[in-house]
């Protein structure tokens, strides 16, 4: 979670270090957790995955400017 000077959430992320590709269940979980911290719709969400992402989630992320999907290759490239 990253917050601004007024302690309002700006970014939030979740990391999954498994051999399975991440799918919508993790995005849905992150969104449900954000509701508990009073995060508004402007929060940028990050999902980090060791093994990549499902094609469905990749397609969704391409049209959601508030969602970034990150793999180790993205970090260490």
VMD Tcl script that builds the backbone (N, CA, C; Angstrom):
set m [mol new atoms 231]
animate dup $m
set s [atomselect $m all]
$s set {name element resname resid chain x y z} {
  {N N UNK 1 A 0.845 -1.153 0.000}
  {CA C UNK 1 A 0.000 0.000 0.000}
  {C C UNK 1 A 0.901 1.229 0.000}
  {N N UNK 2 A 0.624 2.146 -0.866}
  {CA C UNK 2 A 1.299 3.437 -0.885}
  {C C UNK 2 A 0.274 4.527 -0.636}
  {N N UNK 3 A 0.605 5.455 0.247}
  {CA C UNK 3 A -0.339 6.513 0.610}
  {C C UNK 3 A 0.263 7.881 0.301}
  {N N UNK 4 A -0.596 8.887 0.201}
  {CA C UNK 4 A -0.133 10.252 -0.030}
  {C C UNK 4 A 0.029 10.981 1.307}
  {N N UNK 5 A 0.349 12.271 1.255}
  {CA C UNK 5 A 0.585 13.049 2.472}
  {C C UNK 5 A -0.652 13.131 3.365}
  {N N UNK 6 A -1.823 13.005 2.772}
  {CA C UNK 6 A -3.074 13.028 3.541}
  {C C UNK 6 A -3.478 11.622 4.002}
  {N N UNK 7 A -2.567 10.670 3.840}
  {CA C UNK 7 A -2.771 9.282 4.247}
  {C C UNK 7 A -3.893 8.586 3.464}
  {N N UNK 8 A -4.096 9.033 2.226}
  {CA C UNK 8 A -5.072 8.404 1.346}
  {C C UNK 8 A -4.352 7.403 0.451}
  {N N UNK 9 A -4.917 6.223 0.267}
  {CA C UNK 9 A -4.272 5.214 -0.578}
  {C C UNK 9 A -4.122 5.694 -2.027}
  {N N UNK 10 A -2.925 5.502 -2.586}
  {CA C UNK 10 A -2.655 5.834 -3.986}
  {C C UNK 10 A -2.391 4.584 -4.824}
  {N N UNK 11 A -1.619 3.656 -4.249}
  {CA C UNK 11 A -1.310 2.419 -4.945}
  {C C UNK 11 A -1.450 1.250 -3.973}
  {N N UNK 12 A -1.762 0.103 -4.535}
  {CA C UNK 12 A -1.861 -1.105 -3.723}
  {C C UNK 12 A -1.410 -2.275 -4.574}
  {N N UNK 13 A -0.801 -3.245 -3.929}
  {CA C UNK 13 A -0.325 -4.386 -4.679}
  {C C UNK 13 A -0.409 -5.678 -3.905}
  {N N UNK 14 A -0.291 -6.757 -4.655}
  {CA C UNK 14 A -0.311 -8.086 -4.077}
  {C C UNK 14 A 0.668 -8.934 -4.869}
  {N N UNK 15 A 1.418 -9.770 -4.167}
  {CA C UNK 15 A 2.432 -10.601 -4.796}
  {C C UNK 15 A 2.110 -12.075 -4.568}
  {N N UNK 16 A 2.182 -12.861 -5.633}
  {CA C UNK 16 A 1.956 -14.303 -5.560}
  {C C UNK 16 A 3.178 -15.020 -6.120}
  {N N UNK 17 A 3.880 -15.738 -5.255}
  {CA C UNK 17 A 5.087 -16.458 -5.647}
  {C C UNK 17 A 4.767 -17.945 -5.718}
  {N N UNK 18 A 3.947 -18.299 -6.688}
  {CA C UNK 18 A 3.534 -19.685 -6.869}
  {C C UNK 18 A 3.867 -20.132 -8.288}
  {N N UNK 19 A 3.676 -21.408 -8.547}
  {CA C UNK 19 A 3.918 -21.923 -9.896}
  {C C UNK 19 A 2.695 -21.764 -10.792}
  {N N UNK 20 A 1.578 -21.350 -10.235}
  {CA C UNK 20 A 0.351 -21.155 -11.018}
  {C C UNK 20 A 0.269 -19.716 -11.515}
  {N N UNK 21 A -0.278 -19.550 -12.708}
  {CA C UNK 21 A -0.481 -18.203 -13.236}
  {C C UNK 21 A -1.622 -17.530 -12.467}
  {N N UNK 22 A -1.486 -16.250 -12.231}
  {CA C UNK 22 A -2.492 -15.488 -11.484}
  {C C UNK 22 A -3.685 -15.194 -12.393}
  {N N UNK 23 A -4.885 -15.323 -11.830}
  {CA C UNK 23 A -6.119 -15.068 -12.571}
  {C C UNK 23 A -6.965 -14.051 -11.800}
  {N N UNK 24 A -8.187 -13.884 -12.216}
  {CA C UNK 24 A -9.073 -12.864 -11.663}
  {C C UNK 24 A -9.328 -13.010 -10.168}
  {N N UNK 25 A -9.207 -14.222 -9.617}
  {CA C UNK 25 A -9.491 -14.383 -8.189}
  {C C UNK 25 A -8.575 -13.498 -7.345}
  {N N UNK 26 A -7.335 -13.314 -7.754}
  {CA C UNK 26 A -6.423 -12.455 -6.987}
  {C C UNK 26 A -6.768 -10.984 -7.159}
  {N N UNK 27 A -7.164 -10.586 -8.351}
  {CA C UNK 27 A -7.598 -9.200 -8.549}
  {C C UNK 27 A -8.855 -8.924 -7.739}
  {N N UNK 28 A -9.783 -9.853 -7.748}
  {CA C UNK 28 A -11.008 -9.684 -6.966}
  {C C UNK 28 A -10.704 -9.592 -5.474}
  {N N UNK 29 A -9.766 -10.411 -4.986}
  {CA C UNK 29 A -9.369 -10.346 -3.585}
  {C C UNK 29 A -8.753 -8.995 -3.259}
  {N N UNK 30 A -7.866 -8.507 -4.098}
  {CA C UNK 30 A -7.257 -7.194 -3.869}
  {C C UNK 30 A -8.327 -6.116 -3.818}
  {N N UNK 31 A -9.270 -6.137 -4.733}
  {CA C UNK 31 A -10.345 -5.137 -4.728}
  {C C UNK 31 A -11.185 -5.222 -3.457}
  {N N UNK 32 A -11.463 -6.434 -2.984}
  {CA C UNK 32 A -12.234 -6.577 -1.741}
  {C C UNK 32 A -11.445 -6.041 -0.546}
  {N N UNK 33 A -10.149 -6.298 -0.510}
  {CA C UNK 33 A -9.326 -5.784 0.589}
  {C C UNK 33 A -9.239 -4.256 0.555}
  {N N UNK 34 A -9.175 -3.684 -0.623}
  {CA C UNK 34 A -9.096 -2.225 -0.735}
  {C C UNK 34 A -10.330 -1.543 -0.161}
  {N N UNK 35 A -11.464 -2.194 -0.263}
  {CA C UNK 35 A -12.689 -1.625 0.298}
  {C C UNK 35 A -12.576 -1.452 1.804}
  {N N UNK 36 A -11.770 -2.281 2.466}
  {CA C UNK 36 A -11.621 -2.210 3.924}
  {C C UNK 36 A -10.704 -1.085 4.387}
  {N N UNK 37 A -9.931 -0.533 3.481}
  {CA C UNK 37 A -9.034 0.568 3.859}
  {C C UNK 37 A -9.514 1.902 3.294}
  {N N UNK 38 A -10.717 1.914 2.779}
  {CA C UNK 38 A -11.294 3.154 2.279}
  {C C UNK 38 A -10.668 3.646 0.994}
  {N N UNK 39 A -10.107 2.735 0.220}
  {CA C UNK 39 A -9.477 3.118 -1.039}
  {C C UNK 39 A -10.544 3.454 -2.072}
  {N N UNK 40 A -10.382 4.578 -2.724}
  {CA C UNK 40 A -11.322 4.993 -3.757}
  {C C UNK 40 A -10.995 4.367 -5.100}
  {N N UNK 41 A -11.728 4.773 -6.092}
  {CA C UNK 41 A -11.571 4.185 -7.424}
  {C C UNK 41 A -10.322 4.669 -8.148}
  {N N UNK 42 A -9.615 5.654 -7.598}
  {CA C UNK 42 A -8.418 6.174 -8.255}
  {C C UNK 42 A -7.151 5.399 -7.881}
  {N N UNK 43 A -7.250 4.445 -6.986}
  {CA C UNK 43 A -6.090 3.676 -6.551}
  {C C UNK 43 A -5.564 2.832 -7.714}
  {N N UNK 44 A -4.265 2.920 -7.936}
  {CA C UNK 44 A -3.635 2.084 -8.964}
  {C C UNK 44 A -3.261 0.756 -8.319}
  {N N UNK 45 A -3.653 -0.336 -8.976}
  {CA C UNK 45 A -3.438 -1.668 -8.422}
  {C C UNK 45 A -2.326 -2.379 -9.195}
  {N N UNK 46 A -1.482 -3.082 -8.443}
  {CA C UNK 46 A -0.398 -3.872 -9.015}
  {C C UNK 46 A -0.555 -5.314 -8.566}
  {N N UNK 47 A -0.428 -6.233 -9.507}
  {CA C UNK 47 A -0.348 -7.643 -9.186}
  {C C UNK 47 A 1.016 -8.119 -9.660}
  {N N UNK 48 A 1.742 -8.772 -8.760}
  {CA C UNK 48 A 3.054 -9.324 -9.056}
  {C C UNK 48 A 2.924 -10.837 -9.065}
  {N N UNK 49 A 3.497 -11.482 -10.078}
  {CA C UNK 49 A 3.379 -12.929 -10.186}
  {C C UNK 49 A 4.688 -13.553 -10.650}
  {N N UNK 50 A 5.087 -14.584 -9.975}
  {CA C UNK 50 A 6.279 -15.350 -10.364}
  {C C UNK 50 A 6.062 -16.056 -11.692}
  {N N UNK 51 A 4.857 -16.561 -11.920}
  {CA C UNK 51 A 4.594 -17.441 -13.056}
  {C C UNK 51 A 3.734 -16.832 -14.151}
  {N N UNK 52 A 3.489 -15.543 -14.087}
  {CA C UNK 52 A 2.703 -14.901 -15.133}
  {C C UNK 52 A 1.225 -14.817 -14.797}
  {N N UNK 53 A 0.452 -14.505 -15.813}
  {CA C UNK 53 A -0.967 -14.211 -15.634}
  {C C UNK 53 A -1.794 -14.946 -16.681}
  {N N UNK 54 A -3.041 -15.210 -16.336}
  {CA C UNK 54 A -3.941 -15.870 -17.287}
  {C C UNK 54 A -4.190 -14.935 -18.466}
  {N N UNK 55 A -4.528 -15.532 -19.599}
  {CA C UNK 55 A -4.836 -14.729 -20.784}
  {C C UNK 55 A -6.007 -13.793 -20.516}
  {N N UNK 56 A -6.979 -14.277 -19.753}
  {CA C UNK 56 A -8.150 -13.454 -19.403}
  {C C UNK 56 A -7.741 -12.208 -18.646}
  {N N UNK 57 A -6.853 -12.372 -17.663}
  {CA C UNK 57 A -6.425 -11.231 -16.856}
  {C C UNK 57 A -5.546 -10.296 -17.679}
  {N N UNK 58 A -4.687 -10.839 -18.528}
  {CA C UNK 58 A -3.874 -9.995 -19.402}
  {C C UNK 58 A -4.754 -9.142 -20.308}
  {N N UNK 59 A -5.806 -9.736 -20.843}
  {CA C UNK 59 A -6.737 -8.989 -21.689}
  {C C UNK 59 A -7.434 -7.883 -20.929}
  {N N UNK 60 A -7.832 -8.183 -19.711}
  {CA C UNK 60 A -8.499 -7.181 -18.883}
  {C C UNK 60 A -7.545 -6.030 -18.549}
  {N N UNK 61 A -6.316 -6.366 -18.198}
  {CA C UNK 61 A -5.338 -5.341 -17.820}
  {C C UNK 61 A -5.036 -4.403 -18.976}
  {N N UNK 62 A -5.126 -4.906 -20.200}
  {CA C UNK 62 A -4.863 -4.071 -21.372}
  {C C UNK 62 A -5.868 -2.936 -21.498}
  {N N UNK 63 A -7.045 -3.124 -20.908}
  {CA C UNK 63 A -8.079 -2.083 -20.999}
  {C C UNK 63 A -8.348 -1.390 -19.667}
  {N N UNK 64 A -7.576 -1.701 -18.640}
  {CA C UNK 64 A -7.762 -1.089 -17.315}
  {C C UNK 64 A -6.520 -0.274 -16.967}
  {N N UNK 65 A -6.591 1.046 -17.102}
  {CA C UNK 65 A -5.411 1.880 -16.843}
  {C C UNK 65 A -4.984 1.909 -15.372}
  {N N UNK 66 A -5.815 1.395 -14.482}
  {CA C UNK 66 A -5.477 1.376 -13.050}
  {C C UNK 66 A -4.908 0.043 -12.599}
  {N N UNK 67 A -4.547 -0.817 -13.542}
  {CA C UNK 67 A -4.036 -2.142 -13.204}
  {C C UNK 67 A -2.732 -2.403 -13.943}
  {N N UNK 68 A -1.703 -2.764 -13.178}
  {CA C UNK 68 A -0.420 -3.162 -13.770}
  {C C UNK 68 A -0.100 -4.582 -13.332}
  {N N UNK 69 A 0.315 -5.399 -14.290}
  {CA C UNK 69 A 0.707 -6.776 -14.025}
  {C C UNK 69 A 2.219 -6.871 -14.181}
  {N N UNK 70 A 2.894 -7.418 -13.161}
  {CA C UNK 70 A 4.357 -7.401 -13.124}
  {C C UNK 70 A 4.879 -8.809 -12.875}
  {N N UNK 71 A 5.853 -9.215 -13.675}
  {CA C UNK 71 A 6.549 -10.498 -13.489}
  {C C UNK 71 A 8.017 -10.211 -13.159}
  {N N UNK 72 A 8.751 -11.205 -12.685}
  {CA C UNK 72 A 10.188 -10.988 -12.456}
  {C C UNK 72 A 10.922 -10.486 -13.689}
  {N N UNK 73 A 10.527 -10.982 -14.869}
  {CA C UNK 73 A 11.161 -10.519 -16.113}
  {C C UNK 73 A 10.962 -9.026 -16.321}
  {N N UNK 74 A 9.838 -8.482 -15.875}
  {CA C UNK 74 A 9.599 -7.037 -15.997}
  {C C UNK 74 A 10.532 -6.249 -15.088}
  {N N UNK 75 A 10.858 -6.824 -13.961}
  {CA C UNK 75 A 11.696 -6.126 -12.984}
  {C C UNK 75 A 13.172 -6.226 -13.349}
  {N N UNK 76 A 13.581 -7.410 -13.779}
  {CA C UNK 76 A 14.998 -7.660 -14.019}
  {C C UNK 76 A 15.409 -7.583 -15.480}
  {N N UNK 77 A 14.544 -7.093 -16.332}
  {CA C UNK 77 A 14.864 -6.992 -17.769}
  {C C UNK 77 A 15.798 -5.841 -18.056}
}
mol reanalyze $m
mol bondsrecalc $m
mol representation Tube
mol addrep $m
